[in-house]
Amino acid sequence: MSILGLGRAARQVGGAVAEVAEVFTVNATKAEQAAHQRYVSALKQAGAEFRLERKGWFDRFIDGLNRLPRPMLALSTIALFAYAMKDPAGFSERMQGLAYVPEPLWWLLGAVVSFYFGARELNYFRGYRPNIPVVPVLKQETQPPSGGNPAIEEWRSKKN
């Protein structure tokens, strides 16, 4: 068959059919390679984001203190329920005492708590730096190069 040239023609027709088929259906091999590449890229990015930094004892101590407020708020709320069940009269007295706290002080407490947690979120947001390649900025000329347009050359000579 290759003497008559049918082998080469058959391969070309087969290649053309495969290319047309890829327009309508996904090439499984290429799709798997792309999925694998996305997976590897995601793993590399996660590894870069969560790389362990070597910090000093003071930084670790402050990080530990910064992690305390949320668990303390959650545990103290649960403790209030336990206190209400253990000593309902004492709990009632303390809740009545909270009723005497002026409203502006509640607003101030809400502002302090929301700014604290908002500042923490902002700090984490600022700390995240994606690896974006730096694109060099080309210097732009202040005036376009001369010699291209006779009308502009004439206008420049009249201007000066």
ZADOKOL-868370 format. One record per residue (C-alpha): residue number from 0; residue in one letter; x, y, z. Coordinates in pm, whole numbers. Layout:
   seq   type        x        y        z
   NUM      A        X        Y        Z
...
***
This chain:
   seq   type        x        y        z
     0      M        0        0        0
     1      S      282      241       72
     2      I      400      201     -288
     3      L       85      366     -413
     4      G      103      639     -145
     5      L     -213      526       30
     6      G      -39      482      367
     7      R       63      847      388
     8      A     -276      965      265
     9      A     -454      744      514
    10      R     -242      885      798
    11      Q     -316     1241      687
    12      V     -689     1172      667
    13      G     -676     1004     1008
    14      G     -491     1303     1156
    15      A     -745     1543     1008
    16      V    -1033     1338     1148
    17      A     -866     1335     1491
    18      E     -822     1715     1484
    19      V    -1186     1765     1387
    20      A    -1297     1522     1659
    21      E    -1100     1720     1920
    22      V    -1311     2024     1837
    23      F    -1625     1842     1948
    24      T    -1486     1617     2223
    25      V    -1213     1668     2480
    26      N     -884     1491     2428
    27      A     -865     1274     2740
    28      T     -486     1269     2750
    29      K     -456     1647     2726
    30      A     -733     1694     2983
    31      E     -555     1463     3228
    32      Q     -224     1642     3172
    33      A     -390     1980     3232
    34      A     -562     1851     3548
    35      H     -232     1711     3674
    36      Q      -58     2043     3604
    37      R     -331     2233     3794
    38      Y     -294     1993     4086
    39      V       84     2031     4095
    40      S       53     2411     4074
    41      A     -197     2416     4361
    42      L       34     2203     4574
    43      K      329     2430     4502
    44      Q      126     2741     4587
    45      A       -1     2588     4912
    46      G      352     2485     5002
    47      A      477     2839     4942
    48      E      196     2994     5145
    49      F      234     2769     5445
    50      R      611     2746     5456
    51      L      717     2750     5821
    52      E      902     3064     5920
    53      R     1170     3045     6185
    54      K     1063     3299     6447
    55      G     1214     3400     6776
    56      W     1064     3317     7116
    57      F      906     3662     7153
    58      D      727     3635     6817
    59      R      598     3289     6907
    60      F      481     3417     7247
    61      I      292     3711     7091
    62      D      141     3481     6827
    63      G       19     3258     7111
    64      L     -137     3558     7288
    65      N     -304     3667     6966
    66      R     -466     3325     6934
    67      L     -630     3344     7278
    68      P     -926     3589     7239
    69      R    -1146     3382     7008
    70      P    -1124     3058     7209
    71      M    -1166     3257     7530
    72      L    -1482     3424     7398
    73      A    -1627     3090     7286
    74      L    -1539     2908     7608
    75      S    -1661     3193     7829
    76      T    -1997     3195     7647
    77      I    -2034     2822     7715
    78      A    -1922     2886     8076
    79      L    -2205     3141     8112
    80      F    -2455     2870     8024
    81      A    -2297     2637     8279
    82      Y    -2301     2915     8542
    83      A    -2669     2986     8470
    84      M    -2752     2619     8532
    85      K    -2535     2590     8845
    86      D    -2640     2914     9020
    87      P    -2949     3068     8857
    88      A    -2986     3335     9126
    89      G    -2626     3456     9097
    90      F    -2647     3449     8719
    91      S    -2969     3654     8730
    92      E    -2808     3915     8957
    93      R    -2513     3955     8724
    94      M    -2734     3982     8417
    95      Q    -2938     4251     8592
    96      G    -2610     4429     8660
    97      L    -2534     4418     8287
    98      A    -2870     4587     8225
    99      Y    -2735     4895     8408
   100      V    -2440     4934     8171
   101      P    -2507     5247     7960
   102      E    -2570     5197     7589
   103      P    -2268     5403     7470
   104      L    -2043     5167     7664
   105      W    -2194     4870     7477
   106      W    -2124     5051     7151
   107      L    -1766     5109     7261
   108      L    -1724     4742     7351
   109      G    -1866     4641     7012
   110      A    -1627     4879     6835
   111      V    -1325     4748     7027
   112      V    -1411     4384     6957
   113      S    -1492     4445     6589
   114      F    -1176     4651     6535
   115      Y     -969     4383     6705
   116      F    -1098     4105     6483
   117      G    -1104     4333     6177
   118      A     -741     4429     6239
   119      R     -646     4061     6265
   120      E     -816     3984     5934
   121      L     -648     4285     5773
   122      N     -313     4171     5910
   123      Y     -359     3826     5756
   124      F     -473     3984     5430
   125      R     -167     4209     5419
   126      G       63     3918     5502
   127      Y      -49     3722     5196
   128      R      175     3807     4904
   129      P      109     3605     4589
   130      N      412     3533     4372
   131      I      345     3772     4087
   132      P      632     3817     3845
   133      V      762     4170     3815
   134      V      721     4309     3467
   135      P      986     4567     3378
   136      V      843     4902     3277
   137      L      998     5044     2963
   138      K     1093     5409     2955
   139      Q      873     5609     2728
   140      E     1024     5886     2525
   141      T      898     6233     2602
   142      Q      866     6314     2234
   143      P      805     6076     1949
   144      P     1106     6014     1724
   145      S     1145     6259     1443
   146      G     1185     6187     1075
   147      G      863     5998     1016
   148      N      605     6261      924
   149      P      688     6576      722
   150      A      379     6761      852
   151      I      484     6710     1212
   152      E      839     6821     1130
   153      E      703     7138      973
   154      W      479     7203     1275
   155      R      773     7154     1514
   156      S      992     7391     1317
   157      K      718     7661     1330
   158      K      665     7603     1701
   159      N     1032     7660     1789
***
